[in-house]
Amino acid sequence: MNDAPHNAPGQQWQASRYAHHADFVPALGGEVAELLDPKAGERILDLGCGDGNLTEALARSGATVIGVDASPDMIEAARARGLDARVVDAHHLPFDHEFDAVFSNAALHWMLNHEAVIASIHRALKPGGRFVAEFGGHGNVAAICTAILAALQARGISGTARFPWFFPTVEEYGTSLRAAGFTIDTIELIPRPTPLPTGMSGWLATFANAFLHGLDEEVREAILDDALRLLSHTLCDSHGNWTADYVRLRLKAHR
């Protein structure tokens, strides 16, 4: 994975669109935030903070929280909340033994060189500092991925090189954590079927752009239509309600 690109090409983040289509993401981050258990006086890094929704909640504990994200638009939205938020590449965090904890929700699966990210997190923590995260794990959105890949393949387009995510097993990610010097407290895969407030069309418009990068608009629309048709048999109920087949990897480790 060391030679993998750092981020998925073609995936752009707009805070307003994200809040409209994916407000469930920070809303479902409550349990991993409880696992972090932030304390007053601690210094915490929120890695992949997005628009700062969860960052703001963490700061209510009295901890000093810094949010970082690769998206300038997301960071602008986080700063509008009055947060200390910075545009930073997680593969190269500019911190050295500064934080009591690093927290991340629904972001690490976008960072394809996971070993560089883990090493960067380890370096940012104080001795004894903790790393608490939740992100897409093995089997996450498997049906959605299969439908998109099938729609691409039907047009002679390989989806392998376009695949934008890293969804590890417990064993795979645990091995990488230990290799970087972490001691694992807990790590598990959690199946979590997730209702989609704006349906599968909204989800694809928000998260699947990397699969369609560089394609003509007509081809993009045809691929999305095919994917929706394929998915309607398994992820849409008789009332038209869509559910994403999420599987999350949740962990707590310490330096």
Residue pairs with C-beta under 8 A, 6 or more apart in sequence:
1 112
1 113
1 114
1 115
1 166
2 113
2 115
2 116
4 112
4 113
5 112
5 113
6 89
6 91
6 111
6 112
6 113
6 116
7 70
7 89
7 110
7 111
7 112
8 110
8 112
8 164
8 165
8 210
9 210
9 213
10 209
10 210
10 212
10 213
10 214
11 110
11 164
11 207
11 209
11 210
11 213
12 71
12 209
13 50
13 71
13 73
13 74
14 73
15 50
15 51
15 73
15 74
15 76
15 77
17 205
17 206
18 25
18 50
18 51
18 74
18 206
19 51
20 198
20 202
21 197
21 198
21 202
21 203
21 205
21 206
22 202
22 203
22 206
22 207
23 197
24 194
24 195
24 196
24 197
25 50
25 105
25 106
26 50
26 53
26 54
26 105
26 106
28 192
28 194
29 54
29 105
29 106
29 134
31 134
31 250
32 103
32 105
32 132
32 133
32 134
32 250
33 54
33 57
33 58
33 103
33 105
35 132
35 186
35 250
35 252
36 44
36 58
36 101
36 103
36 130
36 132
38 44
38 58
38 61
38 62
38 63
38 65
38 101
38 103
39 61
39 62
39 63
40 61
40 62
40 63
41 62
41 63
41 64
42 61
42 63
42 64
42 100
42 101
43 63
43 64
43 66
43 98
43 99
43 100
44 58
44 63
44 64
44 65
44 66
44 99
44 100
44 101
44 102
44 103
45 65
45 66
45 67
45 68
45 93
45 95
45 98
45 99
45 101
45 102
45 103
45 124
46 52
46 54
46 55
46 58
46 65
46 66
46 67
46 68
46 103
46 104
47 68
47 90
47 93
47 102
47 103
47 104
47 107
47 108
47 121
47 133
48 68
48 69
48 70
48 90
48 104
48 105
48 106
48 107
48 108
48 110
48 111
49 55
49 67
49 68
49 69
49 74
49 75
49 78
49 83
49 85
50 69
50 71
50 74
50 77
50 78
50 106
50 107
51 74
51 77
51 78
51 81
52 67
52 74
52 77
52 78
52 79
52 81
52 83
52 85
54 103
54 105
55 65
55 67
55 78
55 81
55 83
55 85
56 81
56 83
58 65
58 103
59 65
59 83
63 100
64 84
65 83
65 84
66 84
66 85
66 86
67 75
67 78
67 83
67 84
67 85
67 86
68 85
68 86
68 87
68 88
68 90
68 93
69 75
69 78
69 85
69 87
69 88
69 107
70 87
70 88
70 89
70 90
71 87
72 87
75 85
75 86
75 87
78 85
79 85
88 94
90 107
90 108
90 111
90 117
90 120
90 121
91 111
91 113
91 116
91 117
91 120
92 116
92 120
93 120
93 121
93 123
93 124
95 123
95 124
96 123
96 124
97 123
97 124
97 125
97 126
97 127
98 124
98 125
98 126
99 124
99 125
99 126
99 129
100 125
100 126
100 129
100 130
101 125
101 129
101 130
101 131
101 132
102 121
102 124
102 125
102 129
102 130
102 131
102 132
102 133
103 132
103 133
104 132
104 133
104 134
104 135
105 133
105 134
105 135
106 134
106 135
106 136
107 135
108 114
108 117
108 133
108 135
108 166
109 135
109 136
109 137
109 140
109 165
109 166
109 167
110 164
110 165
110 166
111 117
111 166
112 164
112 166
114 166
114 168
114 173
114 176
115 176
115 179
115 180
118 176
118 177
118 180
118 182
119 180
121 131
121 180
122 131
122 180
122 181
122 182
122 255
125 131
125 255
126 255
127 255
128 254
128 255
129 254
129 255
130 185
130 252
130 253
130 254
130 255
131 177
131 182
131 251
131 252
131 253
131 254
131 255
132 251
132 252
133 250
133 251
134 248
134 249
134 250
134 251
135 248
135 249
136 165
136 166
136 167
136 246
136 247
136 248
136 249
137 167
137 168
137 169
137 170
137 173
137 189
137 190
137 247
137 248
137 249
138 167
138 168
138 169
138 170
138 172
138 189
138 247
138 249
139 167
139 189
139 191
139 245
139 247
140 165
140 167
140 245
140 246
140 247
140 248
141 244
141 245
141 246
142 245
142 247
143 231
143 234
143 235
143 245
144 200
144 203
144 204
144 208
144 227
144 231
144 235
144 244
144 245
145 163
146 230
147 226
147 227
147 230
147 231
148 159
148 204
148 208
148 211
148 223
148 227
149 159
149 163
150 226
150 227
150 230
151 222
151 223
151 224
151 226
151 227
151 230
152 158
152 159
152 162
152 211
152 223
153 159
154 226
155 219
155 222
155 223
157 215
159 211
162 210
162 211
162 213
163 210
163 211
164 210
164 211
167 247
167 249
168 176
168 249
169 189
170 187
170 188
170 189
170 249
173 187
173 249
173 251
174 184
174 187
177 184
177 187
177 251
177 253
178 184
181 255
182 253
182 254
182 255
183 253
183 254
183 255
184 251
184 252
184 253
185 252
185 253
185 254
186 250
186 251
186 252
187 249
187 250
187 251
187 252
187 253
188 249
188 250
188 251
189 247
189 248
189 249
190 247
190 248
190 249
190 250
191 246
191 247
192 246
192 247
192 248
193 243
193 244
193 245
193 246
194 243
194 244
194 246
195 241
195 242
195 243
196 202
196 203
196 242
196 243
196 244
199 240
199 242
200 228
200 231
200 232
200 235
200 236
200 242
200 244
201 224
201 228
203 242
203 244
204 224
204 227
204 228
208 224
211 223
212 220
212 223
212 224
215 223
231 242
235 242
235 243
235 244
235 245
236 242
236 243
237 243
